[in-house]
Amino acid sequence: MQQLQGLRAFVTVAREGSVSRAAEKLHLTQPAVSLKLKQLQQDIGLKLFSRKPQGLDLTADGQALLPVAERALAGLSAFEQSARALHSTVRGRLRIGTIVDPEFIRLGAFLNRLVARAPQLETELHQGMSGSVLEQVRKGDLDVGFYLAPPDAGPGKAAPELTHRELARFDYHVIAPSGWAARVADNRWEVLAGLPWIVTPVDSVHNRLLNDVMSPMGLAPNGVAQVDQEACMLDLVRAGVGLSLARDALAMAERQERGLVVVEGVRLPCALSFIWHRDRSGEPMLQEALEALAGVWGLPAA
């Protein structure tokens, strides 16, 4: 510390050309500045200034050491700024529940932006179905998560203690194997329910969407296989096993590339949301996550 104070005195006197002006800049007395210079010169065994009528001039040794001293002080200043910044840096581990495919929820872009905003924040990903993510956030096993539900429903029905930020809206379509156009030409739910279906567990948004539309009619899908992965569902539809639901982009791609049939006139609206516990809304870690999401999805700041 003593040498650092001596460096500050040395650089300031060199810039100002006098001990008195340097003392004003450093908010020290002239004797204090002179003492620091003397101690520095004794420590390094070199004379840094020569006295002249108009003030102090750098010696050759002083001129050689001045740039080095300036760099040392600049490095110290950068160190102090970085140390101060760390006091306000968000730290900890954010446990995130993820669903469906990473591209759809823009997971890579979200994590990249979050790490840039909060480099000391560690993320831990847990893949699951929408309903299981909601339950784990509700119980505190996850901090935040992605969630699928009909528009404006959010997590409120199942867990009123949770809140959410809606990210996007889209539609689910009913898709059928290639060659089934005639079988699904009648798109009434009474007819569709009786056809073979690839069903999903209750935690899946597919299950909830179908239940919401069929249950009021006293219907249920004729399940012939149950899976919990979207990729498996598509494979079974391609294999001719039965009907399923697919997000609009997936449904159109499967129709174009694989010849699957998209049932005309049937759309189930859905929304992708980001959910968290209501009483944690003010936590810095959560705020960083919401700001990162807003940037990725082009949403107004939270």
C-alpha positions in Angstrom: 0.0 0.0 0.0 2.9 2.4 0.8 4.4 1.8 -2.6 1.1 2.4 -4.3 0.7 5.7 -2.5 4.2 6.5 -3.6 3.4 5.7 -7.2 0.3 8.0 -7.1 2.5 10.8 -5.7 5.2 10.2 -8.3 2.7 10.2 -11.3 0.8 13.2 -10.0 3.9 15.4 -9.3 5.2 14.4 -12.8 1.9 15.6 -14.4 1.6 18.8 -12.3 5.2 19.8 -12.2 5.2 20.7 -8.6 4.6 19.2 -5.2 2.0 21.9 -4.2 -0.3 21.3 -7.2 0.1 17.6 -6.7 -0.9 17.9 -3.1 -4.1 19.7 -4.1 -5.0 17.0 -6.6 -4.3 14.2 -4.0 -6.0 16.1 -1.1 -2.8 15.8 0.9 -0.4 18.2 2.5 2.8 19.2 0.7 5.0 17.5 3.4 2.9 14.3 3.0 3.5 14.2 -0.8 7.2 15.0 -0.4 7.5 12.2 2.2 5.8 9.6 -0.1 8.2 10.6 -3.0 11.2 10.3 -0.7 10.1 6.9 0.5 9.5 5.6 -3.0 12.9 6.8 -4.2 14.6 5.2 -1.2 12.7 1.9 -1.9 13.8 1.7 -5.6 17.2 3.4 -5.1 16.7 5.9 -7.9 16.3 9.6 -8.1 13.1 10.5 -10.0 13.1 14.3 -10.0 15.6 17.1 -10.2 14.8 20.5 -8.7 14.9 23.6 -10.9 13.8 27.2 -10.3 10.5 26.6 -12.2 9.7 23.4 -10.4 10.5 19.8 -10.5 11.7 18.0 -13.7 11.9 14.3 -14.3 15.3 12.7 -14.3 16.1 10.2 -17.1 15.2 7.5 -14.7 12.0 9.2 -13.8 11.1 9.6 -17.5 11.7 5.9 -18.0 9.6 4.8 -15.1 6.7 7.2 -15.5 4.9 5.1 -18.3 5.3 2.0 -16.2 3.9 3.7 -13.1 0.9 5.0 -15.1 0.2 1.5 -16.4 0.4 0.1 -12.8 -2.1 2.7 -11.6 -4.4 2.1 -14.5 -4.3 -1.6 -13.7 -5.0 -0.9 -10.0 -8.0 1.2 -11.0 -9.3 -1.5 -13.3 -8.9 -4.0 -10.4 -10.8 -1.8 -8.0 -13.6 -1.3 -10.6 -13.9 -5.0 -11.2 -13.9 -5.7 -7.4 -16.7 -3.1 -7.0 -18.7 -4.6 -9.8 -18.6 -8.1 -8.2 -20.4 -6.7 -5.2 -23.4 -6.0 -7.4 -23.1 -9.1 -9.6 -26.0 -11.6 -9.2 -24.7 -14.9 -7.9 -26.2 -18.3 -7.3 -27.7 -21.2 -9.2 -30.9 -20.8 -11.2 -32.7 -24.1 -11.7 -34.7 -24.0 -14.9 -37.4 -26.3 -16.1 -37.3 -26.9 -19.8 -39.9 -28.5 -22.1 -40.2 -29.7 -25.7 -37.2 -28.9 -28.0 -34.6 -26.2 -27.1 -35.0 -24.4 -30.4 -38.7 -23.8 -29.9 -38.3 -22.2 -26.4 -35.1 -20.4 -27.7 -33.2 -21.9 -24.9 -29.7 -21.3 -26.3 -30.3 -17.7 -27.0 -31.8 -17.2 -23.5 -28.9 -18.9 -21.7 -26.3 -16.9 -23.8 -28.0 -13.6 -23.0 -28.4 -14.6 -19.3 -24.7 -15.5 -18.9 -23.7 -12.2 -20.6 -25.8 -10.3 -18.1 -24.9 -12.2 -15.0 -21.6 -14.1 -15.5 -21.5 -15.3 -11.9 -24.9 -16.9 -12.2 -24.9 -20.7 -12.7 -27.8 -22.4 -14.5 -29.1 -25.9 -14.0 -31.5 -27.3 -16.6 -34.2 -30.0 -15.9 -36.1 -31.3 -18.9 -39.7 -32.4 -18.3 -43.3 -32.1 -19.4 -45.2 -28.9 -18.9 -47.2 -30.1 -15.9 -44.3 -31.6 -14.1 -42.3 -28.3 -14.5 -45.2 -26.4 -13.0 -45.4 -28.8 -10.0 -41.7 -28.5 -9.4 -41.7 -24.7 -9.5 -44.7 -24.7 -7.2 -42.9 -26.9 -4.7 -39.6 -25.0 -5.0 -37.6 -27.8 -6.6 -37.2 -25.5 -9.6 -36.8 -21.7 -9.5 -38.4 -21.0 -12.9 -39.6 -22.9 -15.9 -41.2 -22.9 -19.3 -44.9 -23.8 -19.4 -47.6 -24.5 -22.1 -51.2 -23.8 -21.5 -54.2 -22.3 -23.4 -53.9 -18.5 -23.9 -54.6 -16.4 -20.8 -54.8 -19.5 -18.6 -51.1 -19.5 -17.4 -50.4 -21.5 -14.3 -53.2 -19.8 -12.3 -55.7 -22.7 -12.5 -53.3 -25.4 -11.2 -51.2 -23.3 -9.0 -52.5 -19.8 -8.0 -49.3 -19.1 -6.1 -47.4 -19.0 -9.3 -47.2 -16.2 -11.9 -46.0 -16.0 -15.5 -44.8 -14.0 -18.4 -46.3 -15.0 -21.8 -43.7 -15.4 -24.5 -45.6 -16.5 -27.6 -48.9 -17.9 -28.9 -49.4 -20.6 -31.5 -51.8 -23.4 -32.4 -51.7 -27.2 -32.1 -53.1 -29.2 -35.0 -54.4 -32.8 -35.2 -52.1 -34.8 -37.4 -52.7 -38.2 -38.9 -50.7 -40.8 -40.8 -50.1 -40.6 -44.5 -53.1 -42.0 -46.4 -55.6 -41.2 -43.6 -57.2 -38.2 -45.4 -60.5 -40.0 -45.9 -60.6 -41.2 -42.3 -60.3 -37.6 -40.9 -62.4 -35.9 -43.6 -65.1 -35.6 -40.9 -63.4 -33.3 -38.4 -66.1 -33.4 -35.7 -64.6 -34.3 -32.3 -67.2 -37.1 -31.9 -65.7 -38.8 -35.0 -62.0 -38.0 -34.3 -62.2 -39.2 -30.7 -63.2 -42.7 -31.9 -60.1 -43.1 -34.1 -56.8 -44.5 -32.7 -54.8 -41.9 -30.7 -51.3 -41.6 -29.4 -52.0 -40.2 -26.0 -49.7 -38.6 -23.4 -49.5 -38.5 -19.6 -51.6 -36.0 -17.6 -48.5 -33.7 -17.2 -48.4 -33.2 -20.9 -50.0 -30.1 -22.5 -51.3 -32.5 -25.2 -53.4 -34.3 -22.6 -54.7 -31.0 -21.1 -55.6 -29.6 -24.5 -57.5 -32.7 -25.6 -59.2 -33.0 -22.2 -60.4 -29.3 -22.4 -62.0 -29.8 -25.7 -63.4 -33.4 -25.4 -64.4 -33.7 -21.7 -67.3 -31.1 -21.9 -68.7 -33.3 -24.7 -68.3 -36.5 -22.6 -65.6 -37.7 -25.0 -62.1 -39.2 -24.5 -59.5 -40.1 -27.1 -59.3 -43.7 -28.1 -55.8 -44.2 -26.8 -53.8 -47.1 -28.4 -50.3 -46.0 -27.3 -49.0 -43.6 -24.6 -45.7 -41.7 -24.9 -44.1 -38.8 -23.2 -41.7 -37.5 -25.9 -42.8 -35.4 -28.8 -40.3 -37.1 -31.1 -41.8 -40.5 -30.2 -45.3 -39.3 -31.0 -44.3 -38.1 -34.4 -42.5 -41.5 -35.1 -45.7 -43.4 -34.2 -47.8 -41.1 -36.4 -45.4 -41.7 -39.3 -45.6 -45.4 -38.6 -49.4 -45.3 -39.1 -50.4 -46.0 -35.4 -52.8 -43.1 -34.9 -53.5 -39.5 -34.4 -51.7 -37.0 -32.3 -51.3 -33.3 -31.7 -48.4 -31.2 -33.2 -47.4 -27.6 -32.9 -48.3 -25.6 -36.1 -44.7 -25.4 -37.4 -44.1 -29.1 -36.8 -47.4 -30.1 -38.3 -46.8 -28.1 -41.5 -43.2 -29.5 -41.8 -44.4 -33.1 -41.4 -47.1 -32.6 -44.0 -44.7 -31.2 -46.5 -41.7 -33.5 -45.8 -43.4 -36.8 -44.7 -46.8 -36.6 -46.2 -48.7 -36.7 -42.9 -52.2 -35.4 -42.9 -53.2 -32.3 -41.0 -56.9 -32.4 -40.1 -58.6 -29.3 -41.7 -60.4 -26.8 -39.5 -59.1 -28.1 -36.1 -56.9 -25.8 -34.1 -56.2 -25.8 -30.4 -54.7 -22.4 -29.3 -51.8 -22.5 -26.9 -49.3 -20.2 -25.3 -45.8 -20.6 -24.2 -45.0 -18.9 -20.8 -42.2 -18.5 -18.3 -43.4 -19.3 -14.8 -42.1 -18.6 -11.2 -43.3 -18.4 -7.7 -45.2 -15.1 -7.1 -43.4 -14.3 -3.8 -40.0 -14.4 -5.5 -40.8 -11.8 -8.1 -38.4 -9.2 -6.6 -35.3 -11.5 -6.5 -32.3 -10.2 -8.5 -31.7 -13.6 -10.0 -35.2 -13.8 -11.3 -35.1 -10.3 -12.6 -32.0 -11.0 -14.6 -33.8 -14.1 -16.1 -36.8 -12.0 -17.1 -34.7 -9.3 -18.7 -32.8 -11.9 -20.7 -36.1 -13.4 -21.9 -37.5 -10.1 -22.9 -34.4 -9.5 -25.1 -34.7 -12.9 -26.7 -38.4 -12.7 -27.4 -38.6 -9.0 -28.2 -40.8 -8.2 -25.3 -41.1 -5.0 -23.2 -38.9 -5.0 -20.1 -40.6 -6.5 -17.1 
